Amino acid sequence: MILYYIKILGIIIVTVCCVIATYTDVKRQVIPNKLTFSTLFLGILLVSFYYYLINNFNIFYYISIVIVFIFAYALWKMGVWAGGDVKLFTAISSLLIPEFLDVLPNYMFFGMSLPLNVLNINIPTFLLIFNSVLSIMPIVLLIILSIIIKEKHYLIKELFDSLNFKEVFLSLNSLMIGYVIISSINVYSPIKIVILIIVSLLISQIIKYDILLLIISLAIFIQQLLDANIFLYLEELLIISLIVSIINIYKKGIVKEALTKNIDVNNLEEGMILSYPLCYRNNRYFFDKRGIFKNIKDKLNNSDTEEEICGIEAKGIDKKDIDLIKQIHYIKVVPIKRGLSFAPFILCGLVITFSIGNTVELIRILLELI
């Protein structure tokens, strides 16, 4: 019975920690070190005591905390989130272990037992990170739409252009034809999905021509209509349209541009985070908006000789960076990333993890249904 109460206590502590972190992050844009360090200490102490009681020294548990820290720290260096979020994820990882998650109540939803396969994940904190990112997407989209409508009307056209119907039908047709081709292959589901994606990409290169794409699209539509699968086809069309739009919105840099505000160079403050890195090339300073993948491609092709002066690290710019930017006489405004507290989404991710479970597995199941 004491083991059960230890598990319950662990779940309560990690939940309370996320609630407090959410409150402080929203109110003061900070996650207190006292909160994260005390949670980390209590977590290691409680879990170690649990392993002592069951006479099982689990070295992987301690290694997993280090792995989570390294992963979260790497994303912090890339500017994904702030340092407080790194410490919060590390603290959570000390309590979010598979052995404690078996006390979560199970329930049935549309014939599916939830939370789904949460006990089979070696490091549940990675699932929490995924679920946190999943929870942030609809909120961020609403924020972006609000900013575009109020402040950045020039992005409205790009937003509409992100829904490319040729790409939608090309992707849908390729997936449907690819599924028919590989349906007889009997392999592990994740491998089958990878094969489906590869085959679909190859097919898309064959049917990408307008006339051929139109003929195939009409043929598939008629076939679905005759087979009385038209409603399922329309659902698939809607899902693919959404996916294509999201991908294009990201590729066009609409998200980053919408979440960027231009600050007068004289109003810069320490800790502000650049939306784009300040670079130097051909005797000129500029803010590089090309994106990380384009930069990597250019460097691999040896076509890029630029030097990065100020990066987009989550720690923000310091006094030295500000002084340097002010010395560049032709830079009048600086693109700064809008602040967005991430702790509330970590709390949402925790709720999703506790209630739904393995969302990665759930998405895989839904894809197979499609």
N, C-alpha and C positions, 0 to 999 in steps of 0.2 A: 504493500500500500504506500510506503514511503517513496518508492520509485515513481509512482503515479503522481504524487504531490510535487515531487521535484520537477517532473516534466511540466505540470501545470504552472508551477512557479516560473519556470524558464520562459514559457509562452507569455505569461503576464508581464514579466520584466521587459522582454523585447518589444512588446506592444506599447507599454507605458513609455519606454525610451523613444519610440518613434512618434508618439503623440506629443511628448514634451519637445522633441526636436522640431516637429512641425510648427508648434506654437512659437518657439523662439526664432525659427528661421523666417517665418512670415512677419512676425512683429519687429524683430531687430536684425534680420538678415545674418544671423549667426547661430551656429550650433555649439553650445558650450563644451569646452574640453572636459569639464567636471562630469558632464552627462555621459559622454562617450567613453572616457577612461574608466569611470566607475562601473559602467555597464560591461565593459570589456573585462574588468577585474572580477566582477560578480559572475559573469558568464563562465570564465575559465575556472573559477573556484567551484561553482555549482556543477558544471559538467565533469570536472575532475573528481568531485565527491561522488557523483553518479557512477562513473566508471570504477571508482574504488569499491562501491557497494556491490556492483555486479562482478567484481574481480576481473576487470578487463581494461588493460592499459592500451588505449587506442591512440597510437602515435600519429595516425593520419589526421585526427581531429586538430592537433596543434599545427600540423603542416598546412591544413586547409585554411586556417586563420591567416597564415603568412601568404598563402596563394591569393586569397581575397584581397589582402592589403596591397600586394604587388600589382594585381590587376586594376584595382581601383586607383592606385597611385599613378599607373601608366595612363589611365584615362584622364586623370587630373592634369598630368603634364601636357596632354593633348587638348586641354581646355574644355573637356566635356562637362565637368562639374567642379565645385569648389573643394577646398581642402577639408572642410567640415564634413562633407558627404563621404570622403574617403574614410575618415575616422568613424563615422556612423556605420558604414557598411562593415568595417572591420569589427566594431563592437557587436553588431547584429550577428556576424558570423560565429561569434563565441557561444551563442545560444541557439541559433537556428541550425539544429542538427537533425538528421533523419530519426534518431531514437526518440526525440521529444515530439516530433510531429505526429506520432501514432495516437496521440490523445485528441487530435482534432476530430470532431464529430462528422460522421459520414451521412450523406443524404442523397436521395435520388432526384435527378432533374432530367426530364425527357428520356427516361430509361438509362441514364448514365450515372454511375456512382461517383460522387464528388466528395472531397477533393481528389483529383485524378492523379494516380501514380506518384504522389509526392514523397512517398517513403523510399522510392527507388533512386533518388537523386543523391549522389555522394556529398555534394556541396550545395545545399538548398539556397545559399545566398546568391549564387549565380542565377537561379530561377527567379529570385526576388529582384535582381537587377533587371532581368528581361521583363518581368511583370511591371516594374516601375516605369521602364521606357514605354511599355505598352499602354500604361495608364496615362502617360503624358501626351500621347499623340492627339487624342480628340481635343484636349484642353488647348494645346499649342495651336492646333488648326483654327480653333475659335478665336484665339488671341490674334493670330496672323490675319484672319479675315477682318477682325475689328480694326486692326492697325491699317490694313490696306484701304478699307473703306473710308476711314477718318483722315489718314495722313498721306498714304502713298497710292494715289489713284492710278499712277502709271503702271502699277503691277497688275491691275485688273485684267488687262488684255493678255498678259503673260499667263495669268491664272486660268483664263478660258482656253488659251492655246495649249495648256498642259494636257487637255483631253483630246488626244489625237486619235480619231476614229479608225484611221488606217492601222495604227499600232494596235488598237484594241482588237479589231477583227483578225489581224495577222497573228496576234498572240493566242486568241481563243481558238482559231482554226488549227494552228500548229499544235496546240495542246490536245485538242480533240482527235486529230489525226494521229499524233504521237501516241496517245493512250490506246487507240485501236491497234496500233502496231505492236506495242509492248505488253498488251493485256495478257497474252499467253505466257509471258516470262514469269517463272515462279522463283522469285528471290525475296530477300528481306525487304520490307516495305520502304525504309529510308533509302536503300540502294535503288529500289525501283523508281522512287521519286527523282533521284539524281539522273538515272537513265532517261526518264521521261523528259526532264528539262533539256538534256543534251540532244535527244532526238528531236524535240520540238524546235530547238534553236537551228538545227540543220534543216528542218522542213521549212522554217520561216525564211531561210535564204533562198529556197526554191520557189516559194509561192509569193514572194514579196512584190512581184510585178502587178501593176494595177488591174489589168484585164483578167489575169489568172486569179488574183485575189478575189475579184468581184464574182467570178464564175463559181469558185469554191465556196464563197460565203453564201451565195444563193442556193447552191446545192445542199449545203449543210443545213440551212434554214428550212428548206422544203422537206428534207429528210427528217428533221426534228419535228416538224409540223405533222407529217404523216405518221410518225411513231408516237404521237401524243406526248412528246417531251418538251413542248414549246415553253412551258412555264419554267422548267428546270434550265432550259437553254437561256432564257431571259435572266434568270438568277445568275448564271455563270457570266453572262455578258455584263451584268451590273458589277459583279465582283472584279472582273478583269478590268473594266473601265476605271474602277476606283484604284486598283493597283497601278495601272499605267499612269493615271493622273498623279498619284503620290510620287512615283519614280521621277516623272518629268518635273514636278514641282521642286524636288530635291536637286535634280540635274541642272535646272535653270538658276539655282541659287535663290529662289523666291523666299524660302524660309529664312535664310541668313539675312537677306536684304530687308525683309519685313521686321526682323528682330534687331535691326541696326538703327541707331540714331546718330545723327551727325552733330558732334559737339564742337563749339568754337575752340580753337587751339588754346586760347587764353583761359578757358574754363576747365581744362583738364585737371583731374585729381588722381592722386596715387590710388592704385587698386582698380581703376577702370580697366576693362578688358577690351582689347582691340577686336573688332569683328573680322578684320583682314590683316595679315602681317604686313609690316612696313618693310619694303625691300629697296635695294639699290641696284640699278642696272643702267648701263650706257650713260653714266654721269648724271643720273636722275633718280630721285626718291619717289616711290609710289606705293599705294596700298594694293596688294595683289589679290584680285577677286577670282582668280582662275580655279581655285579649289585644289585640294590635296592630291587628287588623282591626276589632274592635268599637270601639276608640278612634278610629280614622280615620273610621269611619262616623258616630260621634256628633259628631265635630268638623265633618264635612261638613254634617251636619244642624243645626249650631249648638245641639245639645242638651247640650254638654259644656263646662263653664266651669272645669274643674279645672286645677290647676297642678302640674306635676311637680316634686318637690323633689329626689329622688335617683333617678337612672336605673339601668339594669341593664347599664351599660357593663362590658366585660371587664376594665378596669383596677381595678374594685372600688371599695368605699367608702374614703374617706380619713378623717383625724382630725376634720375639720370635719363630715362627714356623721354620724360616730359621736356626736359631741357634740350635734348637733341631734336625733338619734333619742332619745338619753338624756333630753333635756329634755321629751320628750312623755310625760307621766306615765302615760297609759293604754296605751302600747305596752310590753308586757312581753317578748314574743318577736318575733324578726325572721326572716322567711323567707329563707334563704340557699341559693344554688345549690350542689349537691354538686359537688366537683371531679372532672373527668374528663379525663385526659391525652389529647390529640388526636393527638400525634405517631405513636403506634402505628398509628392508622387511616390516617394519611398514608402510612406504610410499606406497609400493606395495599393502599391505593389504587394505590401504585406497582407492586406485584406484579400487581394486576389489570390495570393499564394495559399492563405488559410482556407478560403472558400471554394476556389476553383481548382487549385493545385497546379499540375504540370500543364501550363498553357501551350507549351511547345508541342506536347503530345496531342493536345486538343486540336490545335491548328492542323497537325498532320492528319488526324481523323477526318476533319472537315474537308481537307483537300482531297482525300480519298473518296469522300461522298460526292464531291464535285466531279 
